[in-house]
Amino acid sequence: SAEAYLRGGGLWVAAGAAVAAMTATFGLEKELHVLGGLLALFGVTQLLAGWRRRGGGATGGLVEILDDVFAMPATMRQLAVVQFFTWFGLFAMWIFTTAAVTRWHFGTDDPTAPAYGAGADLVGLLFGVYNGVAALAAFAIPPVAARIGRRACHMINLALGGAGLIGIVLIRDPAWLWLPMIGVGIAWASILSIPYAMLSRVLPARKMGVYMGIFNIFIVMPQLVAATILGLLLKQFFDGAAIAALAIGGASLLIAAAAMALVKAPDEA
């Protein structure tokens, strides 16, 4: 309803303003202004939709899209939570692995040092490993999912990915860092397939394109959040240690795995 959009929009704008005010007051990382801006933008969008709906007449595409967002099927809402923590963890890996490995395993953060070059080269190899594993896992996942169910399969795969990122922290010998990347590769193959397969079974055919587009917001949004707050978390709580970002990313993937257990899959209920 118009009132719901106006009320909700006001709350989101207030939340964005609060984040901006806290950032300025306490001298926090300027990137937090981005987060505040996103919250306020979502609020303004709802306010516009509320005013348009209150005015009567044609509502237009904006209101229709917001209606679809708030009318998402339950399974899609649950998968959105999984996606948020999944992609937050992945973004932590993509941003911080080079800095983490070079400092934690090779003892330097000087880009001109030979050890740094060796560490950066190893990260390139490790990323190649997880992509190669993902290519192979893509063939194994469908029969496994058919046997134990998509929900259980994806939950296990996300847990393997989380364990893999945490494994980078725990394994101190660089020669063995390829091992945790196996879990990351399996998770990556699963992330690119199972959520969409599950989603396609619960969406109305006439809204498939709209909802798939909305679903992709839950890929972009966690990356923006990660880019906004990860640096602050490392600076405030971990003395800037990049390796902590991989631990956070691993924990995020484990949270995604736990959230997957709560997803109601219609064909597995």
BAFI-3210 file (N, C-alpha, C; in Angstrom, 3 decimals, decimal comma, padded with zeros to 6 digits):
// residues 269
n [1|2|3|4|5|6|7|8|9|10|11|12|13|14|15|16|17|18|19|20|21|22|23|24|25|26|27|28|29|30|31|32|33|34|35|36|37|38|39|40|41|42|43|44|45|46|47|48|49|50|51|52|53|54|55|56|57|58|59|60|61|62|63|64|65|66|67|68|69|70|71|72|73|74|75|76|77|78|79|80|81|82|83|84|85|86|87|88|89|90|91|92|93|94|95|96|97|98|99|100|101|102|103|104|105|106|107|108|109|110|111|112|113|114|115|116|117|118|119|120|121|122|123|124|125|126|127|128|129|130|131|132|133|134|135|136|137|138|139|140|141|142|143|144|145|146|147|148|149|150|151|152|153|154|155|156|157|158|159|160|161|162|163|164|165|166|167|168|169|170|171|172|173|174|175|176|177|178|179|180|181|182|183|184|185|186|187|188|189|190|191|192|193|194|195|196|197|198|199|200|201|202|203|204|205|206|207|208|209|210|211|212|213|214|215|216|217|218|219|220|221|222|223|224|225|226|227|228|229|230|231|232|233|234|235|236|237|238|239|240|241|242|243|244|245|246|247|248|249|250|251|252|253|254|255|256|257|258|259|260|261|262|263|264|265|266|267|268|269]
n.u [000,836|000,234|000,724|002,348|004,652|005,428|005,871|007,837|009,790|010,501|011,726|013,951|015,347|015,923|017,598|019,766|020,618|021,376|023,581|025,343|025,627|026,811|029,184|030,428|030,516|032,049|034,340|034,674|035,466|035,389|034,138|031,838|029,912|028,951|027,430|025,469|024,335|023,238|021,256|019,610|018,882|017,332|015,245|014,253|013,366|011,195|009,595|008,968|007,499|005,365|004,181|003,412|001,588|-000,327|-001,298|-002,918|-004,154|-002,075|000,511|003,091|006,413|008,239|006,783|005,664|007,925|008,896|006,693|006,958|009,395|008,745|006,923|008,180|008,545|008,591|010,727|012,547|013,148|014,462|016,624|017,849|019,033|020,963|022,473|023,447|025,320|026,971|028,144|029,318|031,371|032,833|033,667|035,334|037,396|038,321|039,262|041,196|042,971|045,543|046,986|046,752|048,019|050,636|051,530|050,938|051,904|054,276|055,564|055,779|054,700|055,563|055,480|057,687|059,402|061,031|059,813|057,196|056,403|056,591|054,581|052,321|052,321|051,761|049,154|047,817|048,105|046,655|044,080|043,678|043,586|041,184|039,315|039,729|039,007|036,334|035,357|035,499|033,916|031,448|030,409|029,961|028,193|025,364|024,429|024,889|023,273|020,815|020,605|020,806|019,412|018,956|019,131|020,527|022,875|023,914|024,255|026,257|028,314|028,753|029,655|032,049|033,402|033,585|035,145|037,405|038,365|038,919|040,823|043,016|043,947|044,714|046,607|050,000|052,136|053,022|053,138|051,060|048,735|047,091|045,320|043,033|041,792|040,422|037,997|036,950|036,684|034,733|032,580|032,291|031,463|028,991|027,680|027,250|025,233|023,238|021,547|020,101|018,835|017,117|015,609|014,276|012,226|010,271|009,355|006,882|006,100|005,595|006,851|009,474|011,807|011,899|012,154|014,538|016,295|015,968|016,942|019,628|020,428|021,074|023,533|025,134|024,700|025,867|028,543|028,995|028,534|030,596|032,846|032,530|032,605|034,537|037,229|037,115|036,464|038,783|040,699|039,795|039,545|041,437|043,963|044,552|045,218|045,240|044,741|042,738|040,470|040,002|039,317|036,959|035,519|035,363|033,829|031,505|030,659|030,121|027,983|026,195|025,866|024,577|022,249|021,192|020,080|017,647|016,158|013,250|012,654|010,503|010,310|011,472|010,324]
n.v [-001,194|002,378|003,711|001,899|001,887|004,568|004,742|002,737|003,703|006,111|005,144|003,780|005,884|007,374|005,555|005,505|008,169|008,131|006,398|007,908|010,152|009,039|008,155|010,570|011,818|010,144|009,847|007,667|005,174|006,568|005,157|004,170|006,029|005,333|003,067|004,239|005,929|004,054|002,857|005,086|005,653|003,430|003,915|006,386|005,531|003,932|005,913|007,483|005,595|005,253|007,824|007,973|005,884|006,740|008,918|007,803|006,494|005,381|003,283|002,671|001,410|001,464|001,170|-001,316|-002,983|-002,678|-003,730|-006,371|-006,990|-006,953|-008,942|-011,310|-014,842|-017,192|-019,027|-017,711|-015,457|-016,699|-017,854|-015,508|-014,573|-016,548|-016,074|-013,501|-013,815|-015,648|-014,312|-012,181|-013,477|-014,486|-012,123|-011,076|-012,923|-012,509|-009,870|-009,780|-011,966|-011,966|-009,982|-011,205|-013,749|-013,061|-011,623|-013,255|-015,806|-015,426|-013,405|-010,639|-007,373|-005,743|-004,659|-004,616|-006,549|-009,707|-011,933|-011,132|-011,083|-013,812|-014,771|-013,513|-014,684|-017,294|-017,003|-016,476|-019,002|-020,523|-019,510|-020,400|-023,120|-023,383|-022,634|-024,591|-026,891|-026,249|-026,471|-029,230|-030,114|-029,222|-031,195|-033,236|-032,334|-032,258|-035,097|-035,742|-033,869|-034,737|-037,072|-036,549|-034,240|-030,809|-028,764|-029,901|-030,609|-028,127|-026,885|-028,451|-028,000|-025,227|-025,183|-026,553|-024,664|-022,536|-023,781|-024,090|-021,429|-020,720|-022,620|-021,602|-019,764|-021,381|-023,202|-023,053|-023,620|-022,708|-024,473|-026,215|-024,899|-025,277|-027,232|-026,372|-024,906|-026,650|-027,125|-024,533|-024,385|-026,371|-025,225|-022,902|-023,879|-024,883|-022,577|-021,188|-022,558|-024,195|-022,430|-021,015|-023,052|-023,990|-021,701|-021,298|-023,105|-022,128|-019,692|-017,656|-018,083|-015,822|-013,835|-014,452|-013,265|-010,730|-011,427|-012,885|-010,863|-009,248|-011,056|-011,086|-008,741|-009,440|-010,428|-008,306|-006,457|-007,561|-007,433|-004,708|-004,021|-005,469|-004,216|-001,817|-002,177|-004,094|-003,233|-001,424|-003,147|-004,739|-002,817|-001,798|-004,004|-006,005|-005,055|-004,337|-006,678|-008,585|-011,287|-011,859|-011,146|-013,300|-015,228|-014,083|-014,136|-016,914|-017,605|-016,286|-017,777|-020,173|-019,360|-018,893|-021,529|-022,597|-021,058|-022,079|-024,436|-023,674|-023,069|-023,541|-025,975|-026,661|-029,140|-030,796|-030,685]
n.w [000,000|-000,320|002,064|003,428|001,830|002,113|004,855|005,255|003,476|004,696|007,020|005,965|004,744|007,028|008,313|006,533|006,766|009,429|009,406|007,823|009,486|011,794|010,680|010,004|012,520|014,212|012,791|011,031|008,482|005,237|003,273|004,350|003,898|001,442|002,001|003,647|001,737|-000,054|001,533|001,987|-000,649|-001,349|000,376|-000,619|-003,092|-002,324|-001,169|-003,414|-004,843|-003,073|-003,060|-005,727|-005,889|-004,066|-005,408|-007,310|-010,467|-013,240|-012,132|-012,988|-013,931|-011,771|-009,344|-009,825|-009,908|-007,290|-005,951|-006,775|-005,566|-002,838|-002,834|-003,206|-003,711|-000,968|-000,980|-002,618|-001,065|001,048|-000,293|-001,066|001,263|001,603|-000,719|-000,172|001,998|000,795|-001,455|-000,179|001,192|-001,000|-002,237|-000,295|-000,496|-003,160|-003,040|-000,962|-000,941|-002,165|-000,672|001,806|001,595|000,793|003,011|005,279|004,682|003,290|004,544|003,934|002,962|001,054|-002,127|-003,814|-003,006|-003,548|-002,330|-002,111|-004,773|-005,307|-003,640|-004,747|-007,269|-006,510|-005,574|-007,960|-009,117|-007,254|-007,613|-010,164|-009,619|-008,116|-010,028|-011,965|-010,516|-010,133|-012,736|-013,127|-011,003|-011,778|-013,385|-011,617|-009,691|-010,543|-010,588|-007,887|-006,577|-007,505|-006,137|-003,328|-003,020|-003,955|-002,036|000,204|-001,093|-001,973|000,475|001,678|-000,152|000,087|002,713|002,384|000,857|002,707|004,681|003,161|002,746|005,395|005,830|004,434|006,216|008,351|007,385|007,209|005,560|002,411|000,274|000,529|000,121|-002,032|-001,366|000,316|-001,669|-003,212|-001,934|-002,191|-004,956|-005,479|-004,138|-005,689|-008,200|-007,454|-006,547|-008,891|-010,100|-008,592|-006,900|-008,882|-010,265|-008,278|-007,841|-010,262|-010,167|-008,539|-009,369|-010,954|-014,384|-015,990|-014,629|-014,572|-015,772|-014,514|-011,789|-011,810|-012,434|-010,149|-008,292|-008,892|-007,754|-005,213|-005,506|-006,251|-004,152|-001,658|-002,384|-002,592|000,073|001,294|000,164|001,390|004,224|004,979|005,003|007,121|009,260|009,378|010,010|012,480|014,205|013,659|013,325|010,732|009,392|006,569|006,336|008,091|006,740|005,081|006,922|007,859|005,479|005,096|007,336|006,627|004,411|005,708|007,283|005,218|004,371|006,611|006,531|004,241|005,040|005,947|003,786|001,954|-000,190|-002,757|-004,112|-002,341|000,058]
ca.u [000,000|000,977|001,166|003,462|005,838|005,840|006,414|009,098|010,760|010,998|012,641|015,202|016,058|016,448|018,731|020,886|021,095|022,043|024,899|026,167|025,918|027,769|030,467|031,021|030,722|033,105|035,491|034,807|035,905|034,503|033,375|030,535|028,944|028,330|026,384|024,385|023,682|022,423|020,066|018,745|018,359|016,233|014,139|013,690|012,625|009,905|008,799|008,443|006,445|004,218|003,520|002,768|000,414|-001,336|-001,885|-003,853|-003,782|-001,085|001,598|004,373|007,321|008,897|005,916|005,515|009,146|008,899|005,678|007,544|010,428|008,125|006,069|009,015|008,200|009,337|011,996|013,451|013,614|015,423|017,831|018,500|019,906|022,099|023,286|024,136|026,502|027,854|028,921|030,158|032,569|033,616|034,299|036,458|038,476|038,870|039,964|042,253|043,821|046,941|047,574|046,785|049,027|051,984|051,919|050,786|052,697|055,586|056,173|056,048|053,660|056,294|055,310|058,960|060,177|060,880|058,865|055,844|056,139|056,352|053,257|051,310|052,281|051,078|047,720|047,333|048,010|045,559|042,824|043,555|043,180|039,758|038,530|039,821|038,168|034,937|034,992|035,274|032,799|030,195|029,878|029,610|027,135|023,990|024,014|024,864|022,071|019,658|020,563|020,591|018,621|019,722|019,378|021,606|024,100|024,464|024,675|027,555|029,306|029,090|030,469|033,389|034,021|033,938|036,284|038,564|038,910|039,513|042,024|044,136|044,451|045,281|047,761|051,090|053,072|052,426|053,093|049,817|047,570|046,192|044,344|041,749|041,150|039,509|036,687|036,482|036,268|033,454|031,567|032,103|030,628|027,643|027,116|026,868|024,200|022,126|020,526|019,253|017,990|016,063|014,758|013,447|011,100|009,271|008,959|005,863|006,744|005,466|007,707|010,791|012,863|011,942|012,666|015,952|017,008|015,965|017,808|021,019|020,744|021,656|024,938|025,801|024,589|026,890|029,855|029,076|028,668|031,945|033,791|032,315|032,880|035,624|038,415|036,884|036,565|040,192|041,422|039,339|039,584|042,479|045,210|044,778|045,715|044,380|044,388|041,471|039,375|039,704|038,579|035,606|034,878|035,034|032,697|030,326|030,209|029,529|026,658|025,366|025,535|023,565|021,008|020,661|019,275|016,326|015,471|012,202|012,662|009,204|010,421|012,139|009,637]
ca.v [000,000|003,638|004,016|001,004|002,382|005,840|004,461|002,016|004,586|007,035|004,433|003,510|007,164|007,697|004,665|005,998|009,408|007,780|005,865|009,039|010,990|008,325|008,151|011,900|012,147|009,335|009,776|006,314|005,091|007,315|004,218|003,940|006,936|004,585|002,249|005,145|006,376|002,961|002,740|006,232|005,528|002,473|004,609|007,370|004,767|003,570|007,133|007,824|004,630|005,551|009,039|007,672|005,046|007,563|009,820|007,092|006,393|004,365|003,254|002,659|000,288|001,541|000,577|-002,738|-003,677|-002,726|-004,710|-007,697|-007,195|-007,260|-010,121|-012,441|-016,131|-017,474|-019,681|-016,691|-014,668|-017,513|-017,953|-014,197|-014,541|-017,415|-015,375|-012,367|-014,260|-016,325|-013,378|-011,420|-014,286|-014,540|-010,826|-011,000|-013,726|-011,874|-008,623|-009,822|-013,157|-011,633|-009,324|-012,150|-014,791|-012,483|-011,225|-014,337|-016,984|-015,060|-012,476|-009,295|-006,641|-004,829|-005,144|-004,696|-007,670|-010,959|-012,819|-010,675|-011,579|-015,254|-014,957|-013,104|-015,733|-018,445|-016,703|-016,718|-020,450|-021,001|-019,160|-021,341|-024,410|-023,434|-022,597|-025,913|-027,791|-025,896|-027,035|-030,665|-030,300|-028,939|-032,455|-034,129|-031,779|-032,665|-036,403|-035,708|-033,130|-035,589|-038,155|-036,087|-033,014|-029,591|-028,013|-030,539|-030,543|-026,770|-026,628|-029,112|-027,335|-023,940|-025,474|-026,866|-023,394|-021,825|-024,478|-023,813|-020,104|-020,785|-023,443|-020,755|-019,147|-022,388|-023,863|-022,079|-023,998|-022,310|-025,592|-026,971|-024,024|-025,748|-028,167|-025,731|-024,360|-027,670|-026,797|-023,288|-024,694|-027,082|-024,226|-021,989|-024,561|-024,977|-021,224|-020,758|-023,406|-024,692|-021,440|-020,676|-024,213|-023,994|-020,528|-021,438|-023,986|-021,468|-018,402|-017,676|-017,959|-014,470|-012,941|-015,070|-012,304|-009,698|-011,971|-013,221|-009,600|-008,878|-012,000|-010,689|-007,656|-010,051|-010,676|-007,000|-005,789|-007,961|-006,967|-003,305|-003,999|-005,937|-003,155|-000,701|-002,400|-005,021|-002,474|-000,883|-004,249|-005,123|-001,733|-001,594|-005,189|-006,970|-004,333|-004,275|-007,954|-009,036|-012,695|-011,904|-011,045|-014,647|-015,886|-013,518|-014,683|-018,308|-017,619|-015,865|-018,928|-021,134|-018,825|-019,171|-022,956|-022,775|-020,466|-022,971|-025,465|-023,109|-022,833|-024,514|-026,384|-027,296|-030,530|-031,571|-030,408]
ca.w [000,000|-000,335|003,427|003,762|001,137|002,713|006,190|005,087|002,851|005,711|007,919|005,252|004,612|008,359|008,569|005,745|007,378|010,686|009,065|007,390|010,650|012,639|009,978|010,146|013,934|014,824|011,903|010,503|007,092|004,353|002,456|004,974|003,280|000,346|002,609|004,020|000,511|-000,590|002,378|001,713|-002,011|-001,304|001,028|-001,545|-004,099|-001,734|-001,020|-004,737|-005,162|-002,226|-003,544|-007,009|-005,634|-003,385|-006,396|-008,167|-011,868|-013,594|-011,151|-013,667|-013,698|-010,465|-008,332|-010,136|-009,490|-005,825|-005,563|-006,982|-004,547|-001,547|-002,987|-003,603|-003,109|000,263|-001,311|-003,146|000,076|001,795|-001,114|-001,076|002,442|001,269|-001,700|000,448|002,738|-000,153|-002,257|000,747|001,398|-002,233|-002,476|000,640|-001,065|-004,350|-002,718|000,052|-000,931|-002,470|000,498|002,925|001,382|000,780|004,373|006,250|004,323|002,756|005,483|003,445|002,242|000,179|-003,502|-004,526|-002,469|-004,300|-001,652|-002,452|-006,119|-005,222|-003,050|-005,721|-008,291|-005,928|-005,545|-009,315|-009,278|-006,410|-008,270|-011,269|-009,053|-007,764|-011,261|-012,571|-009,719|-010,409|-014,034|-012,934|-010,071|-012,477|-013,914|-010,510|-008,845|-010,884|-010,057|-006,417|-006,194|-007,780|-005,150|-001,947|-003,046|-004,235|-000,806|000,964|-001,901|-001,933|001,852|001,855|-000,995|000,710|003,896|001,886|000,485|003,933|005,283|002,326|003,058|006,735|005,692|004,018|007,444|009,250|006,761|007,140|004,504|001,127|-000,662|000,719|000,003|-003,084|-000,803|000,625|-002,860|-003,743|-001,371|-002,799|-006,322|-005,429|-003,779|-006,813|-009,189|-006,895|-006,474|-010,232|-010,687|-007,779|-006,521|-010,020|-010,533|-007,264|-008,018|-011,461|-009,884|-007,689|-009,924|-012,010|-015,690|-016,539|-013,851|-014,486|-016,079|-013,473|-010,536|-011,976|-012,310|-008,732|-007,582|-009,112|-006,821|-004,024|-005,818|-006,251|-002,850|-000,683|-002,810|-002,181|001,531|001,616|-000,188|002,301|005,653|005,300|005,376|008,462|010,222|009,518|010,679|013,851|015,063|013,318|013,065|009,297|008,867|005,474|006,508|008,828|005,771|004,602|008,003|007,824|004,290|005,368|008,268|005,879|003,628|006,645|007,607|004,044|004,410|007,654|006,033|003,211|005,702|006,211|002,516|001,664|-001,588|-002,978|-004,544|-001,301|001,312]
c.u [000,875|001,532|002,367|004,748|006,342|006,470|007,771|010,173|011,353|011,996|013,984|016,017|016,673|017,655|019,963|021,480|021,845|023,445|025,837|026,564|026,946|029,148|031,182|031,379|031,923|034,322|035,736|035,230|034,889|033,667|031,991|029,477|028,237|027,184|025,189|023,612|022,786|021,139|019,077|018,116|017,193|015,007|013,462|012,867|011,249|009,012|008,180|007,301|005,188|003,453|002,789|001,503|-000,691|-002,031|-002,878|-003,362|-002,757|000,091|002,973|005,271|007,953|008,069|005,772|006,739|009,217|007,855|006,235|008,605|009,803|007,182|006,877|008,516|009,106|010,693|013,010|013,985|014,698|016,728|018,575|019,439|021,159|023,043|024,077|025,418|027,490|028,755|029,736|031,468|033,452|034,348|035,474|037,656|039,129|039,687|041,249|043,191|045,285|047,626|047,714|047,912|050,433|052,447|051,948|051,724|054,099|056,246|056,474|054,796|054,280|056,208|056,612|059,807|059,960|059,862|057,426|055,458|055,843|054,965|052,147|051,185|051,541|049,567|047,102|047,157|046,833|044,204|042,592|043,094|041,686|038,867|038,567|038,967|036,696|034,478|034,706|034,055|031,459|029,570|029,390|028,409|025,733|023,601|023,974|023,604|020,814|019,498|020,199|019,737|019,492|020,078|020,549|022,927|024,732|024,955|026,057|028,639|029,718|029,955|031,897|034,127|034,447|035,131|037,556|039,187|039,552|040,791|043,236|044,771|045,219|046,528|048,874|052,104|052,449|052,282|051,787|048,566|046,625|045,066|043,020|041,041|040,257|038,096|036,102|035,973|034,936|032,326|031,259|031,218|029,178|026,943|026,584|025,705|023,005|021,121|019,572|018,337|016,835|015,079|013,797|012,210|009,990|008,773|007,844|006,508|006,701|006,343|009,157|011,911|013,023|012,589|014,128|016,804|017,087|016,924|019,271|021,418|021,441|023,039|025,718|025,835|025,647|028,295|030,043|029,259|030,074|032,977|033,704|032,846|034,071|036,885|038,305|037,033|038,018|040,962|041,071|039,615|040,762|043,791|045,565|045,249|044,759|043,939|043,064|040,280|039,003|038,964|037,136|034,840|034,486|033,849|031,407|029,777|029,594|028,144|025,698|024,942|024,456|022,218|020,365|019,786|017,851|015,532|014,457|012,193|011,375|009,292|011,071|011,454|009,067]
c.v [001,249|003,957|003,169|001,473|003,679|005,625|003,760|002,886|005,568|006,388|004,166|004,785|007,564|006,833|005,118|007,262|009,124|007,240|006,996|009,915|010,338|008,316|009,484|012,212|011,430|009,162|008,390|006,360|005,777|006,398|003,950|004,907|006,244|003,739|003,108|005,630|005,313|002,782|003,869|006,137|004,551|003,106|005,606|006,675|004,374|004,796|007,551|006,897|004,908|006,775|008,777|006,850|005,859|008,489|009,150|007,069|005,296|004,431|003,250|001,520|000,285|000,844|-000,919|-003,530|-003,770|-003,702|-006,123|-008,002|-007,636|-008,460|-011,337|-013,733|-016,428|-018,098|-018,673|-015,811|-015,422|-017,655|-016,620|-014,056|-015,373|-016,697|-014,231|-012,822|-014,993|-015,328|-012,421|-012,169|-014,343|-013,226|-010,614|-011,767|-013,007|-010,626|-008,869|-011,021|-012,820|-010,987|-010,292|-013,159|-014,203|-012,106|-012,413|-015,506|-016,648|-013,932|-011,093|-008,683|-005,561|-005,347|-005,275|-005,878|-008,926|-011,903|-012,426|-011,175|-013,064|-015,541|-014,608|-014,135|-016,963|-018,217|-016,904|-018,199|-021,010|-020,682|-020,052|-022,707|-024,426|-023,348|-023,934|-026,934|-027,523|-026,487|-028,527|-030,923|-030,065|-030,204|-033,375|-033,641|-032,245|-034,056|-036,457|-034,997|-033,957|-036,667|-037,652|-034,820|-031,785|-028,842|-028,595|-030,437|-029,156|-026,421|-027,227|-028,378|-025,976|-024,140|-025,825|-025,592|-022,588|-022,445|-024,216|-022,463|-020,079|-021,616|-022,644|-020,089|-020,163|-023,056|-022,836|-022,395|-023,661|-023,463|-026,368|-026,114|-024,430|-026,604|-027,487|-025,155|-025,386|-027,400|-025,539|-023,548|-025,417|-026,108|-023,314|-022,615|-024,630|-023,623|-020,775|-021,547|-023,668|-023,612|-021,100|-021,832|-024,280|-022,852|-020,705|-022,286|-023,294|-020,147|-018,567|-017,365|-016,522|-013,455|-013,432|-014,056|-011,246|-010,241|-012,406|-011,961|-009,127|-009,764|-011,617|-009,485|-008,216|-010,642|-009,364|-006,390|-006,250|-007,543|-005,497|-003,191|-004,419|-004,855|-001,991|-000,971|-003,302|-004,290|-001,909|-001,968|-004,644|-004,070|-001,647|-002,789|-006,131|-006,308|-004,342|-005,562|-008,505|-010,485|-012,836|-011,816|-012,417|-015,447|-015,391|-014,068|-016,134|-018,434|-017,230|-017,009|-020,000|-020,669|-019,076|-020,635|-023,232|-022,215|-021,346|-024,053|-024,987|-022,849|-023,942|-024,796|-027,156|-028,774|-031,408|-031,393|-031,682]
c.w [000,000|001,041|003,826|003,100|001,772|004,084|006,092|004,473|003,834|006,644|007,249|005,069|005,944|008,693|007,794|006,323|008,672|010,430|008,657|008,576|011,561|012,004|010,147|011,597|014,527|013,924|011,349|009,040|006,178|003,468|003,034|004,454|002,112|000,880|003,014|002,806|-000,094|000,214|002,082|000,331|-002,065|-000,648|000,110|-002,626|-003,575|-001,552|-002,351|-005,127|-004,345|-002,697|-004,860|-006,791|-004,964|-004,376|-007,312|-009,603|-012,094|-012,624|-011,803|-013,233|-012,328|-009,396|-008,570|-009,675|-007,970|-005,301|-005,684|-005,931|-003,230|-001,612|-003,431|-002,959|-001,915|-000,031|-001,833|-002,023|000,844|001,023|-001,167|000,113|002,184|000,310|-001,074|001,136|001,831|-000,863|-001,407|000,966|000,169|-002,482|-001,531|000,094|-002,245|-004,016|-001,932|-000,033|-001,201|-001,270|001,665|002,772|001,427|002,185|005,328|005,964|003,822|003,544|004,974|002,842|001,355|-001,256|-004,284|-004,068|-003,312|-003,668|-001,970|-003,841|-006,128|-004,657|-004,022|-006,839|-007,779|-005,890|-006,928|-009,588|-008,482|-007,030|-009,489|-010,795|-008,773|-009,002|-011,991|-011,845|-010,001|-011,736|-013,929|-012,051|-010,750|-013,055|-012,804|-009,714|-009,243|-010,380|-008,533|-005,933|-006,431|-006,719|-003,749|-001,869|-003,248|-002,955|-000,026|000,217|-001,810|-000,532|002,109|001,074|-000,427|001,948|003,491|001,480|001,696|004,620|004,484|002,632|004,439|006,707|005,250|005,233|008,282|008,695|006,574|006,045|003,149|000,144|-000,579|000,549|-001,127|-002,514|-000,439|-000,591|-003,539|-003,233|-001,976|-004,215|-006,380|-005,104|-004,959|-007,888|-008,728|-006,889|-007,831|-010,808|-009,775|-007,372|-007,660|-010,393|-009,541|-007,494|-009,188|-011,212|-009,093|-008,268|-010,948|-013,355|-016,211|-015,810|-013,796|-014,708|-015,003|-012,209|-010,652|-011,882|-010,868|-007,952|-007,729|-008,263|-005,589|-004,300|-005,708|-004,851|-001,846|-001,085|-002,443|-000,670|001,938|001,324|000,789|003,700|005,951|005,735|006,781|009,521|010,460|010,304|012,158|014,758|014,809|012,928|011,582|008,666|007,815|005,646|007,251|007,882|005,229|005,663|008,039|006,622|004,470|006,299|007,553|005,032|004,521|007,094|006,446|004,014|005,448|007,206|004,975|003,819|005,947|004,939|002,273|000,175|-001,865|-003,346|-003,488|000,051|001,927]
res [s|a|e|a|y|l|r|g|g|g|l|w|v|a|a|g|a|a|v|a|a|m|t|a|t|f|g|l|e|k|e|l|h|v|l|g|g|l|l|a|l|f|g|v|t|q|l|l|a|g|w|r|r|r|g|g|g|a|t|g|g|l|v|e|i|l|d|d|v|f|a|m|p|a|t|m|r|q|l|a|v|v|q|f|f|t|w|f|g|l|f|a|m|w|i|f|t|t|a|a|v|t|r|w|h|f|g|t|d|d|p|t|a|p|a|y|g|a|g|a|d|l|v|g|l|l|f|g|v|y|n|g|v|a|a|l|a|a|f|a|i|p|p|v|a|a|r|i|g|r|r|a|c|h|m|i|n|l|a|l|g|g|a|g|l|i|g|i|v|l|i|r|d|p|a|w|l|w|l|p|m|i|g|v|g|i|a|w|a|s|i|l|s|i|p|y|a|m|l|s|r|v|l|p|a|r|k|m|g|v|y|m|g|i|f|n|i|f|i|v|m|p|q|l|v|a|a|t|i|l|g|l|l|l|k|q|f|f|d|g|a|a|i|a|a|l|a|i|g|g|a|s|l|l|i|a|a|a|a|m|a|l|v|k|a|p|d|e|a]
***
